[in-house]
Amino acid sequence: MAGKDKGGASAAPAKRSTTQGHGPKHTLCRRVGYCLWGKPNCPTNSRTIKNKEGKEVATKERAYPAGQHGPTKRRGKLSTYGTLLLEKQKVRTFYNLTERQLRFIYENSRKGEGITGDKLLANLEMRLTTAVYRAGLAPTIFAARQIVSHRHVLVDGKIVDRGGYRLKAGQVISIDPSRSPIIADIAKGIDTPAPAYFERAAGECKATVLHEPLPEEININVEITKVVEYYAR
């Protein structure tokens, strides 16, 4: 039941974020026309499912915005601000971050020497949640966040349950099969190759950070300079 403000009017229910595990995960994918994570089960891809009669049928691609008028809605040209906002939203969604978290990481990336955009990407990739996903210890960024917060992930042999923990070269992330057998079995079944800055030992459910990620090694379809420009306004 919605609460009331001091004037007696009913307060509108708070909107739930589509990141951080709440709401549809692929809404932005449909808006941009492709899956941000390259997953085959995204609505933007055609896939084979079973209907009520048990027969396999192919679904239609839904590479258009969600909603009643989505299929017929034309993709208009975005304004300069709209373009910057969209790139920022793609980063937020891909890494499953709140606005506050992304802005905090951006502010830290501005400090010191180096290119802000490159440092921003490196800081995003070296978050524990991202590393668990990228290294193939979780099937999605959302699953990675969950197993970290539920204390299934070890860093150098010690439990770390903070998704924003910043990893460094040489550190080892792992899942202990004796403590988390189901999570470990899922990790062993993931065959996605790890990027060059991780060395993955799939059979042991662990991965080592080899070095700080270079911009050209990071697989994400986003113009990071526009994200920097958005926050620098």
C-alpha positions as CSV (number, residue, x, y, z in Angstrom):
1,M,0.0,0.0,0.0
2,A,1.5,3.4,-1.0
3,G,2.2,5.8,1.7
4,K,0.8,9.3,2.0
5,D,2.6,12.6,2.1
6,K,1.9,15.3,4.7
7,G,-0.9,16.8,2.5
8,G,-2.7,13.5,2.5
9,A,-2.0,12.6,-1.2
10,S,-0.9,9.1,-1.9
11,A,2.9,8.9,-2.7
12,A,3.9,7.2,-5.9
13,P,5.8,3.9,-5.5
14,A,9.5,4.2,-5.9
15,K,10.9,3.0,-9.3
16,R,13.2,0.0,-9.2
17,S,16.4,0.1,-11.0
18,T,16.9,-2.2,-14.0
19,T,20.5,-2.7,-12.8
20,Q,21.6,-4.2,-9.6
21,G,19.5,-7.3,-10.3
22,H,16.1,-5.6,-10.4
23,G,13.8,-5.5,-13.4
24,P,14.3,-6.6,-17.0
25,K,18.0,-7.1,-17.8
26,H,17.9,-6.5,-21.6
27,T,15.7,-3.4,-21.9
28,L,18.7,-1.3,-23.1
29,C,19.8,-4.1,-25.4
30,R,16.4,-3.8,-27.2
31,R,16.8,0.0,-27.4
32,V,20.2,-0.2,-29.1
33,G,19.4,-3.2,-31.2
34,Y,22.0,-5.7,-29.9
35,C,22.9,-7.6,-26.7
36,L,25.4,-5.6,-24.7
37,W,26.9,-8.8,-23.3
38,G,26.7,-10.8,-26.6
39,K,24.4,-13.4,-25.0
40,P,22.4,-15.7,-27.4
41,N,19.3,-15.6,-25.1
42,C,18.9,-11.9,-25.4
43,P,15.5,-10.8,-26.9
44,T,17.4,-9.1,-29.7
45,N,18.3,-12.5,-31.0
46,S,16.1,-15.2,-32.5
47,R,16.2,-18.4,-30.4
48,T,14.6,-21.8,-30.3
49,I,12.1,-22.6,-27.5
50,K,9.4,-25.1,-26.8
51,N,5.8,-24.1,-27.2
52,K,2.8,-25.4,-25.1
53,E,2.6,-28.5,-27.3
54,G,6.2,-29.3,-26.7
55,K,7.3,-28.5,-30.2
56,E,10.5,-26.5,-30.9
57,V,9.8,-23.1,-32.5
58,A,12.0,-20.1,-33.3
59,T,11.2,-16.8,-31.6
60,K,11.2,-13.5,-33.4
61,E,14.0,-11.1,-32.9
62,R,12.9,-8.1,-30.8
63,A,15.7,-5.7,-31.6
64,Y,13.5,-2.7,-31.0
65,P,12.5,-0.7,-27.9
66,A,10.1,-2.3,-25.4
67,G,6.5,-1.2,-25.2
68,Q,3.3,-1.1,-27.2
69,H,4.8,1.0,-30.0
70,G,8.3,-0.5,-29.9
71,P,8.0,-2.5,-33.2
72,T,6.9,0.5,-35.2
73,K,8.9,3.2,-33.4
74,R,11.5,4.9,-35.6
75,R,15.0,5.3,-34.3
76,G,15.4,9.1,-34.4
77,K,18.7,10.9,-34.4
78,L,19.9,11.6,-30.9
79,S,21.0,15.0,-29.7
80,T,24.6,15.5,-28.5
81,Y,23.4,15.1,-24.9
82,G,21.3,12.0,-25.8
83,T,24.4,10.4,-27.4
84,L,26.5,11.0,-24.4
85,L,23.7,9.8,-22.1
86,L,23.2,6.6,-24.1
87,E,26.9,5.7,-23.9
88,K,26.9,6.3,-20.2
89,Q,23.8,4.1,-19.7
90,K,25.5,1.3,-21.7
91,V,28.4,1.3,-19.3
92,R,26.1,1.4,-16.3
93,T,24.1,-1.5,-17.6
94,F,27.0,-3.6,-18.8
95,Y,28.8,-3.4,-15.4
96,N,25.5,-3.6,-13.4
97,L,26.2,-0.3,-11.5
98,T,24.1,2.4,-9.9
99,E,24.6,6.0,-11.1
100,R,26.3,6.8,-7.8
101,Q,28.8,3.9,-8.2
102,L,29.7,4.8,-11.7
103,R,30.2,8.5,-10.9
104,F,32.4,7.5,-7.9
105,I,34.6,5.3,-10.2
106,Y,34.8,8.1,-12.7
107,E,35.9,10.7,-10.1
108,N,38.7,8.3,-8.9
109,S,39.7,7.8,-12.5
110,R,40.2,11.5,-13.0
111,K,43.0,11.6,-10.4
112,G,46.6,11.2,-11.2
113,E,48.4,10.9,-14.5
114,G,47.1,9.0,-17.5
115,I,44.1,9.1,-19.8
116,T,40.8,9.3,-17.8
117,G,38.9,7.0,-20.2
118,D,41.6,4.3,-20.1
119,K,41.8,4.4,-16.3
120,L,38.0,4.4,-16.1
121,L,37.8,1.2,-18.1
122,A,40.6,-0.4,-16.2
123,N,39.0,0.4,-12.9
124,L,35.7,-1.0,-14.1
125,E,37.3,-4.2,-15.3
126,M,39.3,-4.7,-12.0
127,R,36.2,-4.6,-9.8
128,L,35.7,-8.0,-8.2
129,T,32.3,-8.5,-9.6
130,T,33.5,-7.7,-13.2
131,A,36.5,-9.9,-12.8
132,V,34.4,-12.9,-11.6
133,Y,32.3,-12.5,-14.7
134,R,35.1,-11.8,-17.2
135,A,37.2,-14.7,-15.9
136,G,34.4,-17.2,-16.5
137,L,33.6,-17.9,-12.9
138,A,30.0,-16.7,-13.3
139,P,27.7,-16.9,-16.4
140,T,26.5,-13.2,-16.2
141,I,27.5,-10.0,-14.5
142,F,24.3,-10.3,-12.3
143,A,25.2,-13.8,-11.2
144,A,28.8,-12.6,-10.4
145,R,27.4,-9.8,-8.2
146,Q,25.2,-12.4,-6.3
147,I,27.9,-15.0,-5.7
148,V,30.3,-12.3,-4.4
149,S,27.7,-10.8,-2.0
150,H,26.8,-14.3,-0.8
151,R,30.5,-14.9,0.1
152,H,31.3,-17.6,-2.4
153,V,34.3,-15.8,-3.8
154,L,37.8,-15.8,-2.4
155,V,40.6,-13.4,-3.2
156,D,44.1,-14.8,-2.4
157,G,42.3,-17.4,-0.3
158,K,40.2,-15.0,1.8
159,I,36.5,-14.3,1.4
160,V,35.7,-10.9,-0.1
161,D,32.0,-10.0,-0.3
162,R,32.4,-6.5,-1.7
163,G,31.7,-6.3,-5.4
164,G,33.6,-3.0,-5.7
165,Y,36.8,-4.5,-4.3
166,R,39.6,-3.3,-6.6
167,L,41.9,-6.1,-7.8
168,K,45.6,-5.8,-8.6
169,A,48.0,-7.7,-10.8
170,G,49.1,-11.0,-9.2
171,Q,45.9,-11.5,-7.1
172,V,44.0,-14.8,-7.5
173,I,40.2,-15.0,-7.4
174,S,38.6,-18.4,-6.8
175,I,35.6,-20.5,-5.7
176,D,36.2,-23.3,-3.2
177,P,34.4,-26.4,-4.5
178,S,34.2,-27.8,-1.0
179,R,32.4,-24.7,0.4
180,S,30.3,-23.9,-2.7
181,P,29.9,-27.1,-4.8
182,I,27.0,-26.0,-6.9
183,I,28.6,-22.6,-7.7
184,A,31.8,-24.4,-8.6
185,D,30.0,-26.8,-10.9
186,I,28.4,-23.9,-12.7
187,A,31.8,-22.2,-13.1
188,K,33.4,-25.3,-14.5
189,G,30.7,-25.5,-17.2
190,I,31.4,-22.0,-18.5
191,D,33.4,-22.2,-21.7
192,T,33.7,-18.4,-22.5
193,P,37.4,-17.6,-23.0
194,A,38.9,-15.2,-20.5
195,P,40.5,-11.9,-21.7
196,A,44.2,-11.6,-21.9
197,Y,44.6,-10.0,-18.5
198,F,43.3,-13.1,-16.7
199,E,44.8,-16.6,-16.6
200,R,42.0,-19.0,-15.9
201,A,42.3,-22.5,-14.4
202,A,38.8,-23.7,-15.1
203,G,39.2,-27.1,-13.5
204,E,40.3,-25.4,-10.3
205,C,37.7,-22.6,-10.4
206,K,40.2,-19.9,-10.1
207,A,41.8,-17.1,-12.2
208,T,44.9,-14.9,-11.8
209,V,45.1,-11.2,-12.7
210,L,48.1,-11.1,-15.0
211,H,48.2,-7.4,-15.5
212,E,46.2,-4.2,-15.6
213,P,43.9,-4.4,-18.7
214,L,44.9,-2.4,-21.7
215,P,42.1,-0.5,-23.6
216,E,42.5,-2.7,-26.7
217,E,42.0,-5.8,-24.6
218,I,38.7,-4.8,-23.2
219,N,35.7,-6.2,-25.1
220,I,32.9,-3.7,-24.7
221,N,30.9,-1.9,-27.4
222,V,31.0,1.6,-26.0
223,E,32.7,4.9,-26.7
224,I,34.3,5.5,-23.4
225,T,35.4,9.1,-24.3
226,K,31.7,10.0,-24.5
227,V,31.2,8.7,-21.0
228,V,34.0,10.9,-19.8
229,E,32.6,13.8,-21.7
230,Y,29.2,13.2,-20.1
231,Y,30.5,13.5,-16.6
232,A,32.9,16.4,-17.5
233,R,30.0,18.6,-18.6
